[in-house]
Amino acid sequence: MAAARWSPAVEDERALKALELFGNPTEGEVPLPSRPESAATARRLTQVVVLRHWGLSPRMTEDAVLLVSELVGNAVRHTGARVFGLRMRRRRGWIRIEVRDPSRGLPCLMPVQEMDISGRGLFLVDKLSDRWGVDLLPRGKTTWFEMRVADR
């Protein structure tokens, strides 16, 4: 059996299926199981919203997908949560993507060396987003990033 090759059409189909199965993160928070494979679901949801629904560039989509993957990875690896939430918002000139989890432990931006293979998540979020932060909640926190977009 040949290995499946990545293709935009196949990925679009998977992204649309994820939207159907899990819900639209622009309409409310989408709960996802706190397992490593949920990162793929979060990436697909981000891709279909940013590229197809919001009509933003493939480059912005790629950056948003990478950053969502980093935030989800942190929620899955470091919080002990059973579920995390994904939400996406767009307002004039900006997109905002949020990952909520039940831990009140704050993520930490670590200094990154060139050869480091882990610990780069928030470093990437810091470099590729225009703003990011953490909002503490009565139960847990929301880690978010925002990116500036050119409105047509």
C-alpha positions, 0 to 999 in steps of 0.5 A: 500500500502506498503512503498517502500524499498530502494534497490541498483537496484531501486536506480541505475535505478532512477540514470540512469533515472536522467542522461537521463533526466538532462544530464551528469555532467561530460560533462558540467554543469547540470542546476537543479531547485533550489527546495528541491527535486533537492537534490535527483536528484543531489544525484542520478547523483553523485551516478551514476557517482562516482560508475558506470562511475568512478568505485570508492568505495561504501564508496567514493560514499556515502561520495560524495553523502552526500557532494553534498546533503549539497552543494545543500541544501545550494544553495537551502536554502540560495541563492534565486536562481531559478537554480543552476548548478552541475558539476563533474570532474575527474583527476588523483588521484582526483575527484572534484564536483562543485555547481554553483549558482548566489549568491555572498554571501560566505558560512560560516563554523560554529562551530558545537556542538554535539547536533546541528541539522542544520548548519553542512553542511560545517562542513561535507564538511570540514571533509569528503573532502580533499579540498574545497573552493569557487570561486567567479564569475562575477555573482555568485560563485562555491562551490566545494570539492575535494576528493583524489582517488586511481587510479588503 
